[in-house]
Amino acid sequence: MTSTNDFIAEIIRAANRVERLGDTEKRRLLQRAVVTISKLRERSGIPSSNTNHDAVFALQAIEVTVERREAGEIKQALLMAADVIRTLHIVLDSGTQITTKVPQVPQ
C-alpha cells in the first residue's frame, strides 16, 4: 500500500470516529489533506481555481474554524478530502497528464 493509500485510510478512519478526535487532530488531518491535494494537483497538472468552490479552499475554511464546527461537518470534510485525494491518486496512477491553456484575448 502506498503512503497516499495509507493516508486515505487514516482520513476515513478518523471520519468514522470524528466525535472522539480532539480539535488539534482534526485540524492536523485537514491541513495534511490540503497539502496532499495541492501536491497531487501539481503533479498531475491540475491548477487550483482559488475560488470558494475549490475543495482546498473549503477544507481550509473548515480547518481554521474546526472548534466551532459540528462533528458532522468535520466528518463530511474529511470524507470529501479522502475522495479528492483518491481521485487525484487514480489520475496519477493512470499516467494521465493534464495541461491547461490560457485563453487568448482578442486584440
NORPEPE-V340951 format. One record per backbone hydrogen bond with DSSP energy under -1.0 kcal/mol. NH is the residue of the N-H (numbers start at 0). CO is the residue of the C=O. E is the energy in kcal/mol with one decimal. If there is no record, write none. Layout:
[[NH:CO:E] [NH:CO:E]]
This chain:
[[5:1:-2.4] [6:2:-2.2] [7:3:-2.4] [8:4:-2.3] [9:5:-2.2] [10:6:-2.5] [11:7:-2.3] [12:8:-2.5] [13:9:-2.3] [14:10:-2.5] [15:11:-1.9] [19:16:-2.1] [20:17:-1.5] [25:21:-2.3] [26:22:-2.7] [27:23:-2.5] [28:24:-2.4] [29:25:-2.3] [30:26:-2.6] [31:27:-2.6] [32:28:-2.3] [33:29:-2.3] [34:30:-2.3] [35:31:-2.6] [36:32:-2.9] [37:33:-2.4] [38:34:-2.4] [39:35:-2.6] [40:36:-2.6] [41:37:-2.3] [42:38:-2.5] [43:39:-1.8] [44:40:-1.4] [45:40:-2.1] [53:50:-1.7] [57:53:-2.3] [58:54:-2.6] [59:55:-2.5] [60:56:-2.3] [61:57:-1.8] [62:58:-2.5] [63:59:-2.1] [65:62:-1.1] [67:64:-1.9] [68:65:-1.2] [73:69:-1.9] [74:70:-2.7] [75:71:-2.4] [76:72:-2.3] [77:73:-2.7] [78:74:-2.6] [79:75:-2.3] [80:76:-2.5] [81:77:-2.5] [82:78:-2.2] [83:79:-2.6] [84:80:-2.7] [85:81:-2.5] [86:82:-2.6] [87:83:-2.6] [88:84:-2.4] [89:85:-2.2] [90:86:-2.2] [91:87:-2.4] [92:88:-2.5] [93:89:-1.9] [94:91:-1.1] [95:90:-1.3] [97:43:-2.2]]
